[in-house]
Amino acid sequence: MTTPTYPAIDRDARARIEEALAEAAASRQRQLDELSETAGDSPAAAHRASVARILNDVEAAQNRLARGTFGACERCATAIPVERLELRPWTRLCVGCASR
């Protein structure tokens, strides 16, 4: 079994990631609050589900950051480059695993 190796994230990068996650969570929550729950409207339901999924991913990333497990690929356990984490901080997979 591979032992996860978490990337060293410097203080400035961590602050940017925390801020980006907080902004993403607030934005997705606002979107959910504004979207209606119209039964039978498949496109609206799909959009709502997509926004809810991203919000769940963002909250999971915030939890990983708090636990100290943030930054490791959930599939292969290798460190996700900080540059990728700054672009999409809720990502769970490294580029290699995400492309499979």
Phi and psi in radians as a Rosetta constraint file:
Dihedral C 1 N 2 CA 2 C 2 CIRCULARHARMONIC -1.417 0.35
Dihedral N 2 CA 2 C 2 N 3 CIRCULARHARMONIC 2.332 0.35
Dihedral C 2 N 3 CA 3 C 3 CIRCULARHARMONIC -1.496 0.35
Dihedral N 3 CA 3 C 3 N 4 CIRCULARHARMONIC 2.255 0.35
Dihedral C 3 N 4 CA 4 C 4 CIRCULARHARMONIC -1.067 0.35
Dihedral N 4 CA 4 C 4 N 5 CIRCULARHARMONIC 2.462 0.35
Dihedral C 4 N 5 CA 5 C 5 CIRCULARHARMONIC -2.126 0.35
Dihedral N 5 CA 5 C 5 N 6 CIRCULARHARMONIC 1.999 0.35
Dihedral C 5 N 6 CA 6 C 6 CIRCULARHARMONIC -1.543 0.35
Dihedral N 6 CA 6 C 6 N 7 CIRCULARHARMONIC 2.410 0.35
Dihedral C 6 N 7 CA 7 C 7 CIRCULARHARMONIC -1.194 0.35
Dihedral N 7 CA 7 C 7 N 8 CIRCULARHARMONIC 2.558 0.35
Dihedral C 7 N 8 CA 8 C 8 CIRCULARHARMONIC -1.296 0.35
Dihedral N 8 CA 8 C 8 N 9 CIRCULARHARMONIC 2.029 0.35
Dihedral C 8 N 9 CA 9 C 9 CIRCULARHARMONIC -1.907 0.35
Dihedral N 9 CA 9 C 9 N 10 CIRCULARHARMONIC 2.047 0.35
Dihedral C 9 N 10 CA 10 C 10 CIRCULARHARMONIC -1.201 0.35
Dihedral N 10 CA 10 C 10 N 11 CIRCULARHARMONIC 2.860 0.35
Dihedral C 10 N 11 CA 11 C 11 CIRCULARHARMONIC -0.986 0.35
Dihedral N 11 CA 11 C 11 N 12 CIRCULARHARMONIC -0.743 0.35
Dihedral C 11 N 12 CA 12 C 12 CIRCULARHARMONIC -1.158 0.35
Dihedral N 12 CA 12 C 12 N 13 CIRCULARHARMONIC -0.769 0.35
Dihedral C 12 N 13 CA 13 C 13 CIRCULARHARMONIC -1.116 0.35
Dihedral N 13 CA 13 C 13 N 14 CIRCULARHARMONIC -0.730 0.35
Dihedral C 13 N 14 CA 14 C 14 CIRCULARHARMONIC -1.060 0.35
Dihedral N 14 CA 14 C 14 N 15 CIRCULARHARMONIC -0.746 0.35
Dihedral C 14 N 15 CA 15 C 15 CIRCULARHARMONIC -1.094 0.35
Dihedral N 15 CA 15 C 15 N 16 CIRCULARHARMONIC -0.733 0.35
Dihedral C 15 N 16 CA 16 C 16 CIRCULARHARMONIC -1.123 0.35
Dihedral N 16 CA 16 C 16 N 17 CIRCULARHARMONIC -0.718 0.35
Dihedral C 16 N 17 CA 17 C 17 CIRCULARHARMONIC -1.153 0.35
Dihedral N 17 CA 17 C 17 N 18 CIRCULARHARMONIC -0.778 0.35
Dihedral C 17 N 18 CA 18 C 18 CIRCULARHARMONIC -1.050 0.35
Dihedral N 18 CA 18 C 18 N 19 CIRCULARHARMONIC -0.745 0.35
Dihedral C 18 N 19 CA 19 C 19 CIRCULARHARMONIC -1.137 0.35
Dihedral N 19 CA 19 C 19 N 20 CIRCULARHARMONIC -0.769 0.35
Dihedral C 19 N 20 CA 20 C 20 CIRCULARHARMONIC -1.096 0.35
Dihedral N 20 CA 20 C 20 N 21 CIRCULARHARMONIC -0.699 0.35
Dihedral C 20 N 21 CA 21 C 21 CIRCULARHARMONIC -1.152 0.35
Dihedral N 21 CA 21 C 21 N 22 CIRCULARHARMONIC -0.740 0.35
Dihedral C 21 N 22 CA 22 C 22 CIRCULARHARMONIC -1.098 0.35
Dihedral N 22 CA 22 C 22 N 23 CIRCULARHARMONIC -0.753 0.35
Dihedral C 22 N 23 CA 23 C 23 CIRCULARHARMONIC -1.141 0.35
Dihedral N 23 CA 23 C 23 N 24 CIRCULARHARMONIC -0.720 0.35
Dihedral C 23 N 24 CA 24 C 24 CIRCULARHARMONIC -1.130 0.35
Dihedral N 24 CA 24 C 24 N 25 CIRCULARHARMONIC -0.723 0.35
Dihedral C 24 N 25 CA 25 C 25 CIRCULARHARMONIC -1.114 0.35
Dihedral N 25 CA 25 C 25 N 26 CIRCULARHARMONIC -0.790 0.35
Dihedral C 25 N 26 CA 26 C 26 CIRCULARHARMONIC -1.120 0.35
Dihedral N 26 CA 26 C 26 N 27 CIRCULARHARMONIC -0.734 0.35
Dihedral C 26 N 27 CA 27 C 27 CIRCULARHARMONIC -1.110 0.35
Dihedral N 27 CA 27 C 27 N 28 CIRCULARHARMONIC -0.816 0.35
Dihedral C 27 N 28 CA 28 C 28 CIRCULARHARMONIC -1.155 0.35
Dihedral N 28 CA 28 C 28 N 29 CIRCULARHARMONIC -0.638 0.35
Dihedral C 28 N 29 CA 29 C 29 CIRCULARHARMONIC -1.142 0.35
Dihedral N 29 CA 29 C 29 N 30 CIRCULARHARMONIC -0.706 0.35
Dihedral C 29 N 30 CA 30 C 30 CIRCULARHARMONIC -1.073 0.35
Dihedral N 30 CA 30 C 30 N 31 CIRCULARHARMONIC -0.747 0.35
Dihedral C 30 N 31 CA 31 C 31 CIRCULARHARMONIC -1.042 0.35
Dihedral N 31 CA 31 C 31 N 32 CIRCULARHARMONIC -0.803 0.35
Dihedral C 31 N 32 CA 32 C 32 CIRCULARHARMONIC -1.081 0.35
Dihedral N 32 CA 32 C 32 N 33 CIRCULARHARMONIC -0.713 0.35
Dihedral C 32 N 33 CA 33 C 33 CIRCULARHARMONIC -1.105 0.35
Dihedral N 33 CA 33 C 33 N 34 CIRCULARHARMONIC -0.570 0.35
Dihedral C 33 N 34 CA 34 C 34 CIRCULARHARMONIC -1.505 0.35
Dihedral N 34 CA 34 C 34 N 35 CIRCULARHARMONIC -0.372 0.35
Dihedral C 34 N 35 CA 35 C 35 CIRCULARHARMONIC -1.399 0.35
Dihedral N 35 CA 35 C 35 N 36 CIRCULARHARMONIC 2.347 0.35
Dihedral C 35 N 36 CA 36 C 36 CIRCULARHARMONIC -1.371 0.35
Dihedral N 36 CA 36 C 36 N 37 CIRCULARHARMONIC 2.769 0.35
Dihedral C 36 N 37 CA 37 C 37 CIRCULARHARMONIC -1.799 0.35
Dihedral N 37 CA 37 C 37 N 38 CIRCULARHARMONIC 0.891 0.35
Dihedral C 37 N 38 CA 38 C 38 CIRCULARHARMONIC -1.142 0.35
Dihedral N 38 CA 38 C 38 N 39 CIRCULARHARMONIC 2.029 0.35
Dihedral C 38 N 39 CA 39 C 39 CIRCULARHARMONIC -1.247 0.35
Dihedral N 39 CA 39 C 39 N 40 CIRCULARHARMONIC 2.398 0.35
Dihedral C 39 N 40 CA 40 C 40 CIRCULARHARMONIC 1.544 0.35
Dihedral N 40 CA 40 C 40 N 41 CIRCULARHARMONIC -0.124 0.35
Dihedral C 40 N 41 CA 41 C 41 CIRCULARHARMONIC -1.692 0.35
Dihedral N 41 CA 41 C 41 N 42 CIRCULARHARMONIC 1.570 0.35
Dihedral C 41 N 42 CA 42 C 42 CIRCULARHARMONIC -1.017 0.35
Dihedral N 42 CA 42 C 42 N 43 CIRCULARHARMONIC -0.813 0.35
Dihedral C 42 N 43 CA 43 C 43 CIRCULARHARMONIC -1.069 0.35
Dihedral N 43 CA 43 C 43 N 44 CIRCULARHARMONIC -0.718 0.35
Dihedral C 43 N 44 CA 44 C 44 CIRCULARHARMONIC -1.160 0.35
Dihedral N 44 CA 44 C 44 N 45 CIRCULARHARMONIC -0.698 0.35
Dihedral C 44 N 45 CA 45 C 45 CIRCULARHARMONIC -1.141 0.35
Dihedral N 45 CA 45 C 45 N 46 CIRCULARHARMONIC -0.693 0.35
Dihedral C 45 N 46 CA 46 C 46 CIRCULARHARMONIC -1.151 0.35
Dihedral N 46 CA 46 C 46 N 47 CIRCULARHARMONIC -0.719 0.35
Dihedral C 46 N 47 CA 47 C 47 CIRCULARHARMONIC -1.101 0.35
Dihedral N 47 CA 47 C 47 N 48 CIRCULARHARMONIC -0.814 0.35
Dihedral C 47 N 48 CA 48 C 48 CIRCULARHARMONIC -1.041 0.35
Dihedral N 48 CA 48 C 48 N 49 CIRCULARHARMONIC -0.765 0.35
Dihedral C 48 N 49 CA 49 C 49 CIRCULARHARMONIC -1.100 0.35
Dihedral N 49 CA 49 C 49 N 50 CIRCULARHARMONIC -0.687 0.35
Dihedral C 49 N 50 CA 50 C 50 CIRCULARHARMONIC -1.123 0.35
Dihedral N 50 CA 50 C 50 N 51 CIRCULARHARMONIC -0.784 0.35
Dihedral C 50 N 51 CA 51 C 51 CIRCULARHARMONIC -1.116 0.35
Dihedral N 51 CA 51 C 51 N 52 CIRCULARHARMONIC -0.735 0.35
Dihedral C 51 N 52 CA 52 C 52 CIRCULARHARMONIC -1.109 0.35
Dihedral N 52 CA 52 C 52 N 53 CIRCULARHARMONIC -0.684 0.35
Dihedral C 52 N 53 CA 53 C 53 CIRCULARHARMONIC -1.108 0.35
Dihedral N 53 CA 53 C 53 N 54 CIRCULARHARMONIC -0.773 0.35
Dihedral C 53 N 54 CA 54 C 54 CIRCULARHARMONIC -1.125 0.35
Dihedral N 54 CA 54 C 54 N 55 CIRCULARHARMONIC -0.725 0.35
Dihedral C 54 N 55 CA 55 C 55 CIRCULARHARMONIC -1.042 0.35
Dihedral N 55 CA 55 C 55 N 56 CIRCULARHARMONIC -0.748 0.35
Dihedral C 55 N 56 CA 56 C 56 CIRCULARHARMONIC -1.080 0.35
Dihedral N 56 CA 56 C 56 N 57 CIRCULARHARMONIC -0.713 0.35
Dihedral C 56 N 57 CA 57 C 57 CIRCULARHARMONIC -1.102 0.35
Dihedral N 57 CA 57 C 57 N 58 CIRCULARHARMONIC -0.719 0.35
Dihedral C 57 N 58 CA 58 C 58 CIRCULARHARMONIC -1.125 0.35
Dihedral N 58 CA 58 C 58 N 59 CIRCULARHARMONIC -0.806 0.35
Dihedral C 58 N 59 CA 59 C 59 CIRCULARHARMONIC -1.124 0.35
Dihedral N 59 CA 59 C 59 N 60 CIRCULARHARMONIC -0.641 0.35
Dihedral C 59 N 60 CA 60 C 60 CIRCULARHARMONIC -1.132 0.35
Dihedral N 60 CA 60 C 60 N 61 CIRCULARHARMONIC -0.685 0.35
Dihedral C 60 N 61 CA 61 C 61 CIRCULARHARMONIC -1.126 0.35
Dihedral N 61 CA 61 C 61 N 62 CIRCULARHARMONIC -0.708 0.35
Dihedral C 61 N 62 CA 62 C 62 CIRCULARHARMONIC -1.075 0.35
Dihedral N 62 CA 62 C 62 N 63 CIRCULARHARMONIC -0.696 0.35
Dihedral C 62 N 63 CA 63 C 63 CIRCULARHARMONIC -1.153 0.35
Dihedral N 63 CA 63 C 63 N 64 CIRCULARHARMONIC -0.723 0.35
Dihedral C 63 N 64 CA 64 C 64 CIRCULARHARMONIC -1.100 0.35
Dihedral N 64 CA 64 C 64 N 65 CIRCULARHARMONIC -0.681 0.35
Dihedral C 64 N 65 CA 65 C 65 CIRCULARHARMONIC -1.104 0.35
Dihedral N 65 CA 65 C 65 N 66 CIRCULARHARMONIC -0.764 0.35
Dihedral C 65 N 66 CA 66 C 66 CIRCULARHARMONIC -1.156 0.35
Dihedral N 66 CA 66 C 66 N 67 CIRCULARHARMONIC -0.613 0.35
Dihedral C 66 N 67 CA 67 C 67 CIRCULARHARMONIC -1.414 0.35
Dihedral N 67 CA 67 C 67 N 68 CIRCULARHARMONIC -0.256 0.35
Dihedral C 67 N 68 CA 68 C 68 CIRCULARHARMONIC 1.504 0.35
Dihedral N 68 CA 68 C 68 N 69 CIRCULARHARMONIC 0.278 0.35
Dihedral C 68 N 69 CA 69 C 69 CIRCULARHARMONIC -1.894 0.35
Dihedral N 69 CA 69 C 69 N 70 CIRCULARHARMONIC 0.128 0.35
Dihedral C 69 N 70 CA 70 C 70 CIRCULARHARMONIC -1.195 0.35
Dihedral N 70 CA 70 C 70 N 71 CIRCULARHARMONIC 2.388 0.35
Dihedral C 70 N 71 CA 71 C 71 CIRCULARHARMONIC 1.827 0.35
Dihedral N 71 CA 71 C 71 N 72 CIRCULARHARMONIC 0.004 0.35
Dihedral C 71 N 72 CA 72 C 72 CIRCULARHARMONIC -1.846 0.35
Dihedral N 72 CA 72 C 72 N 73 CIRCULARHARMONIC 2.410 0.35
Dihedral C 72 N 73 CA 73 C 73 CIRCULARHARMONIC -1.083 0.35
Dihedral N 73 CA 73 C 73 N 74 CIRCULARHARMONIC 2.278 0.35
Dihedral C 73 N 74 CA 74 C 74 CIRCULARHARMONIC -1.286 0.35
Dihedral N 74 CA 74 C 74 N 75 CIRCULARHARMONIC -0.252 0.35
Dihedral C 74 N 75 CA 75 C 75 CIRCULARHARMONIC -1.659 0.35
Dihedral N 75 CA 75 C 75 N 76 CIRCULARHARMONIC -0.859 0.35
Dihedral C 75 N 76 CA 76 C 76 CIRCULARHARMONIC -1.941 0.35
Dihedral N 76 CA 76 C 76 N 77 CIRCULARHARMONIC -0.105 0.35
Dihedral C 76 N 77 CA 77 C 77 CIRCULARHARMONIC 1.236 0.35
Dihedral N 77 CA 77 C 77 N 78 CIRCULARHARMONIC 0.151 0.35
Dihedral C 77 N 78 CA 78 C 78 CIRCULARHARMONIC -1.401 0.35
Dihedral N 78 CA 78 C 78 N 79 CIRCULARHARMONIC 2.787 0.35
Dihedral C 78 N 79 CA 79 C 79 CIRCULARHARMONIC -1.203 0.35
Dihedral N 79 CA 79 C 79 N 80 CIRCULARHARMONIC 2.348 0.35
Dihedral C 79 N 80 CA 80 C 80 CIRCULARHARMONIC -1.517 0.35
Dihedral N 80 CA 80 C 80 N 81 CIRCULARHARMONIC 2.258 0.35
Dihedral C 80 N 81 CA 81 C 81 CIRCULARHARMONIC -0.988 0.35
Dihedral N 81 CA 81 C 81 N 82 CIRCULARHARMONIC 2.451 0.35
Dihedral C 81 N 82 CA 82 C 82 CIRCULARHARMONIC -0.983 0.35
Dihedral N 82 CA 82 C 82 N 83 CIRCULARHARMONIC -0.619 0.35
Dihedral C 82 N 83 CA 83 C 83 CIRCULARHARMONIC -1.056 0.35
Dihedral N 83 CA 83 C 83 N 84 CIRCULARHARMONIC -0.706 0.35
Dihedral C 83 N 84 CA 84 C 84 CIRCULARHARMONIC -1.181 0.35
Dihedral N 84 CA 84 C 84 N 85 CIRCULARHARMONIC -0.712 0.35
Dihedral C 84 N 85 CA 85 C 85 CIRCULARHARMONIC -1.126 0.35
Dihedral N 85 CA 85 C 85 N 86 CIRCULARHARMONIC -0.600 0.35
Dihedral C 85 N 86 CA 86 C 86 CIRCULARHARMONIC -1.266 0.35
Dihedral N 86 CA 86 C 86 N 87 CIRCULARHARMONIC -0.561 0.35
Dihedral C 86 N 87 CA 87 C 87 CIRCULARHARMONIC -1.298 0.35
Dihedral N 87 CA 87 C 87 N 88 CIRCULARHARMONIC -0.698 0.35
Dihedral C 87 N 88 CA 88 C 88 CIRCULARHARMONIC -2.485 0.35
Dihedral N 88 CA 88 C 88 N 89 CIRCULARHARMONIC 1.415 0.35
Dihedral C 88 N 89 CA 89 C 89 CIRCULARHARMONIC -1.126 0.35
Dihedral N 89 CA 89 C 89 N 90 CIRCULARHARMONIC -0.269 0.35
Dihedral C 89 N 90 CA 90 C 90 CIRCULARHARMONIC -1.609 0.35
Dihedral N 90 CA 90 C 90 N 91 CIRCULARHARMONIC 0.103 0.35
Dihedral C 90 N 91 CA 91 C 91 CIRCULARHARMONIC -1.094 0.35
Dihedral N 91 CA 91 C 91 N 92 CIRCULARHARMONIC 2.498 0.35
Dihedral C 91 N 92 CA 92 C 92 CIRCULARHARMONIC -1.908 0.35
Dihedral N 92 CA 92 C 92 N 93 CIRCULARHARMONIC -0.224 0.35
Dihedral C 92 N 93 CA 93 C 93 CIRCULARHARMONIC -2.179 0.35
Dihedral N 93 CA 93 C 93 N 94 CIRCULARHARMONIC 2.587 0.35
Dihedral C 93 N 94 CA 94 C 94 CIRCULARHARMONIC -1.247 0.35
Dihedral N 94 CA 94 C 94 N 95 CIRCULARHARMONIC 2.952 0.35
Dihedral C 94 N 95 CA 95 C 95 CIRCULARHARMONIC -1.043 0.35
Dihedral N 95 CA 95 C 95 N 96 CIRCULARHARMONIC -0.752 0.35
Dihedral C 95 N 96 CA 96 C 96 CIRCULARHARMONIC -1.044 0.35
Dihedral N 96 CA 96 C 96 N 97 CIRCULARHARMONIC -0.822 0.35
Dihedral C 96 N 97 CA 97 C 97 CIRCULARHARMONIC -1.246 0.35
Dihedral N 97 CA 97 C 97 N 98 CIRCULARHARMONIC -0.611 0.35
Dihedral C 97 N 98 CA 98 C 98 CIRCULARHARMONIC -1.168 0.35
Dihedral N 98 CA 98 C 98 N 99 CIRCULARHARMONIC -0.481 0.35
Dihedral C 98 N 99 CA 99 C 99 CIRCULARHARMONIC -1.516 0.35
Dihedral N 99 CA 99 C 99 N 100 CIRCULARHARMONIC -0.120 0.35
